[in-house]
């Protein structure tokens, strides 16, 4: 277990360095391609609600475009909030991106007084952050375990967003690690479920 944690710590540093090396111009182009692919997915087109991290950390794949698209279409948008109970992630509905403010861990959240802790209307899709992903959908997160704990009981489609430099051949996998169903990069979409069935 300790060896796995050490491996993951080293991999986080390597993956973050690769992501930081992406230029602003590359990031803009990659984000545009990712959003186009994401919004074309049948799972996303038929979703009544979107659960998504709000991209803010060191060259993360952008989610603001997807949040705007869902809000513009009147579909429900939920963002993670971590202020109520340490170790647990709740989801608060937002009606406007103007409600988001910098919070702890460098994340963007609504003010606690503005939380709307509702159940997302199904079907729902969840955009999942990560420092690295395999094509089979396993991910290297930031180490807090918030998303894995949530995804364990999430019945909707789990979608990882990443740049091509974040896709790796293998990652250390533990029992609590929950893979994503689909992975979207600037090169297109990978159906991770099909690769796990091989």
HELIX and SHEET records of a PDB file:
HELIX    1   1 UNK A    2  UNK A   20  1                                  19    
HELIX    2   2 UNK A   24  UNK A   40  1                                  17    
HELIX    3   3 UNK A   42  UNK A   45  1                                   4    
HELIX    4   4 UNK A   64  UNK A   72  1                                   9    
HELIX    5   5 UNK A   97  UNK A   99  5                                   3    
HELIX    6   6 UNK A  104  UNK A  106  5                                   3    
HELIX    7   7 UNK A  112  UNK A  114  5                                   3    
HELIX    8   8 UNK A  146  UNK A  151  1                                   6    
HELIX    9   9 UNK A  164  UNK A  166  5                                   3    
HELIX   10  10 UNK A  192  UNK A  197  1                                   6    
SHEET    1   A 7 UNK A  90  UNK A  94  0                                        
SHEET    2   A 7 UNK A  76  UNK A  81 -1                                        
SHEET    3   A 7 UNK A  49  UNK A  52  1                                        
SHEET    4   A 7 UNK A 124  UNK A 128  1                                        
SHEET    5   A 7 UNK A 157  UNK A 161  1                                        
SHEET    6   A 7 UNK A 182  UNK A 185  1                                        
SHEET    7   A 7 UNK A 188  UNK A 191 -1                                        
SHEET    1   B 2 UNK A 100  UNK A 102  0                                        
SHEET    2   B 2 UNK A 108  UNK A 110 -1                                        
SHEET    1   C 3 UNK A 139  UNK A 140  0                                        
SHEET    2   C 3 UNK A 132  UNK A 134 -1                                        
SHEET    3   C 3 UNK A 167  UNK A 168  1                                        
END                                                                             
